Amino acid sequence: MTTEEIVRVAPSVMQMTSKPQLSEKYIHVPTSVLIDDMKALGWDVVDAKQVRCRNNDNVPYVKHLVTFRNPNLMIRSKNGDDVCPQLLIINSHDGLSSFQFRAGIFRLVCSNGLVICTEEFGSVSVRHKGYSFEKVQAITMDFVKRMPQVIETLNKFTQVTLTEEQKVQFAMEAIGIRYENGKSVVDAHQLLVPKRLEDNGNDLWSVLNTIQEKLVHGDFYAKRPNSSRVRKARPIKNFKKDIELNEKLFKLAYQYI
């Protein structure tokens, strides 16, 4: 993405100053500095988002997400189901957030992203006060070094075959992740219908991607527990909820291997 494209979809990303009311002791590091450092390390911005804010005065400083991808890194599959490693970084300019790094993978066949969340791949935080190019370099290098573990995990996903009962159970648990406390009733079977030929299969990888895509994009119908009215689900547009859902789905899938 160019600077102009980033500003158009998430202007807070390119904000150069912090919120005026912050203490003089607060050390501000603009996200644009991180973008420049990541660029020097070979990582380009491929997506940017920011949270919605009703107070126009706060819009330039709100929490935002920047997704980076290295064009030289690709996990290729024998069947063409290739994925790109990604680094997702959250920041804000209101003094309420440090730099938060998360690992992700982007599936080319469906233009969907998953957030990796295992014991090996959690989130890493860097406070503005301790920010440095060397720290960012160390985090990205560590991510690249761990790529063989990612490949091993994805291979295990493809090698695990789920029974019909396990697929339904997986879908029901996934519904519970999106709708905590049973706020909506969803027929689990509709989440198991693939949208593309590449996801026709009973392996864990295909089932995970089918369910994840439907839950994120709202491609299913739900109803309230005490109502007979069925409505089409809404897509998840809040990137914080998107990341949380993806992390929990990946953890859920990981339990099946």
NUTOR-894500 format. One record per residue (C-alpha): x, y, z. Coordinates in steps of 0.5 Angstrom, whole numbers, plus 2048, in hexadecimal, padded with zeros to 3 digits. Layout:
REM NUTOR-894500
XYZ;...
//
This chain:
REM NUTOR-894500
800800800;8028077FF;80280D804;7FC810800;7F8809801;7FA808808;7F880F80A;7F180E806;7EF80880A;7F2809810;7F5810811;7F780F819;7FD80A816;800810813;7FF815819;80681881B;80481B822;801818828;7FA81A82B;7FB82182E;7F9820835;7FE81B836;80481C83C;80A81F839;80D81883C;80A814837;80F812831;80B81282B;80D80E825;80980F81F;80780881B;80A80B815;81180A818;80F803819;80D803811;81480580F;818800814;8147FB811;8157FD80A;81C7FD80B;81C7F680E;8187F4807;8117F480A;80B7F8806;8057FA808;7FF7F6805;7F97F980A;7F77FE80F;7F17FF813;7EF803819;7E980381E;7E380781D;7E380D822;7DD812823;7E1817826;7E481B820;7EA81E824;7EC817826;7EC81481F;7F381681D;7F6812823;7F280C823;7F4805824;7F680281D;7F87FB819;7FE7FB814;7FF7F4811;8067F380E;8087EE809;80F7EC806;80F7EB7FE;8157E67FF;8117E1804;80C7DC802;8097D6804;8087D27FE;8037CB7FE;8037C67F9;7FC7C77F7;7FD7CE7F6;7FA7D07FD;7FF7D57FE;8007DA804;8047E0806;8077E180D;8057E8810;8067ED816;8007F0819;8027F681D;7FD7FA821;7FF801824;7FB808826;7FD80F827;7F981082D;7FE80D832;7FA807833;7FD80282F;80480082E;8077FC827;8037F5827;8067F0822;8027EA820;8047E581B;7FF7E3816;7FE7DF80F;7FB7E2809;7F77DC805;7F87DE7FD;7F27DA7FB;7ED7DD7FF;7F07E4801;7EF7E2808;7F47E380E;7F57DF814;7F87E181A;7FD7DC81D;7FC7DB825;8007D6828;8057D582D;80B7D6828;8077DC825;8047E182A;8047E982A;80A7ED82B;8097F482E;80E7FA82D;80D800831;80E80682E;813808833;818802831;81680282A;81C801825;81E7FF81E;8227F9821;81C7F7825;8187F781F;81D7F381B;81E7EE821;8167ED821;8167EC819;81C7E7819;8197E381F;8137E281B;8167E0814;81B7DB818;8147D881B;8117D7814;8137D0814;80E7CF81A;8097D2816;80A7CE810;80A7C8815;8037CA818;8007CB812;8027C480F;7FF7C1815;7F97C5814;7F87C280D;7FA7BB810;7F47BA815;7EE7B8812;7E87B9816;7E17B5817;7DB7B8815;7D97B881D;7E07BC81E;7DF7C1818;7D87C381B;7DB7C3822;7E17C8820;7DB7CC81C;7D77CC823;7DD7CE827;7DF7D4822;7D87D7822;7D97D782A;7DF7DB828;7DC7E0824;7D57E0828;7D77E0830;7D27DE835;7CD7DB82F;7CB7E282D;7C97DF826;7C77D8824;7CA7D681D;7CA7CF81A;7D17CC81A;7D07C9813;7CF7CF80F;7D67D1811;7D97CA80E;7D77CC807;7DD7CE803;7DD7D47FE;7E27D17FA;7E57CB7F7;7EB7CB7FB;7E87CB801;7E47C4800;7E77BF805;7E77BD80C;7EE7BF80E;7EF7C4813;7F27C980F;7EC7C980A;7E77C9810;7EA7CF813;7EA7D380D;7E37D280B;7E17D3812;7E57D9813;7E37DD80D;7DC7DC80E;7DC7DF815;7E07E5813;7DC7E780D;7D67E5810;7D47E080B;7CF7DC80F;7C87DD813;7C77DE81A;7C17DF81F;7C07E2826;7BF7DC82B;7B87DE82D;7B67E0826;7B47DC81F;7B67E281B;7BC7E0817;7C17E5814;7C77E5810;7CD7E6815;7D17ED814;7D97ED812;7DE7EE817;7E17F5815;7E47F781C;7EB7F581B;7EC7F3823;7E67EE823;7E97EB81C;7F07EA81F;7ED7E7825;7E87E3821;7EE7E081D;7F37DF823;7ED7DB827;7EC7D7820;7F37D581F;7F47D3826;7ED7CF826;7F07CB81F;7F77CA823;7F37C6828;7F17C1823;7F87BF821;
//
